[in-house]
Amino acid sequence: MLEKLSQDALVIWATIDPIGTMALFAALTSHLTDQQRRKTAFKTVLYAGAVLLGSILIGQLILNAMGIRLVSFQLGGGIILFLFGLQMIFGSDSNKAKQDPGHDIAVFPLAIPATATPGAILAVILLTDNHIHPITTQIGTALVTLGVLGVTLILLLLSGKIIKLIGAGGASILTRVMGMILAAFSVELIMTALEIKQWVKID
């Protein structure tokens, strides 16, 4: 079980990508005060945790009930992530967040899809497959997920130092660089999903 949890930790860390999330958080919250940034950090991790734990508990049941395959979920998530990456590259998303007071960036895009990425949601559902893993193992995976989110929160709270170091211009550059990385990552998700679909069809 310890070996599986160690593997789960690596997979969940890679799909949540706390360091990349911190860089994105620093870019999108550069216009906020320190207090607002801390509040946004806690809300981001809280919302992302709710989504990931909800996926562990009922994600597989909902997808099965709706007849949605996991690969289709990955494909749809990849497309959404790609569109968001384009918004970051061309600068429309951050401007919208500043102009629209009703828009909470802690929900979108920081919690979803930046922290609770399509890959992370897919990973926790697969790692807690009800047909393969017992309840005790699923609980262990859930605790691992919370641990990774805890590290993510710490990094988000430290992101203020990054903002002070790079300044407004650096934050703007960082936003576009992270947009390019997210777009590239989303393409990988889409290509992987298409390859799986093709393999299943051929098989």
Secondary structure, DSSP 8 states (H G I E B T S, - for coil): -HHHHHHHHHHHHHHH-HHHHHHHHHHHTTTS-HHHHHHHHHHHHHHHHHHHHHIIIIIHHHHHHTT--HHHHHHHHHHHHHHHHHHHHHTHHHHHHHH-TT--TIIIIIIIIIIS-HHHHHHHHHHT-TTTS-HHHHHHHHHHHHHHHHHHHHHHHTHHHHHHHHHHHHHHHHHHHHHHHHHHHHHHHHHHHHHHHHHHHH-
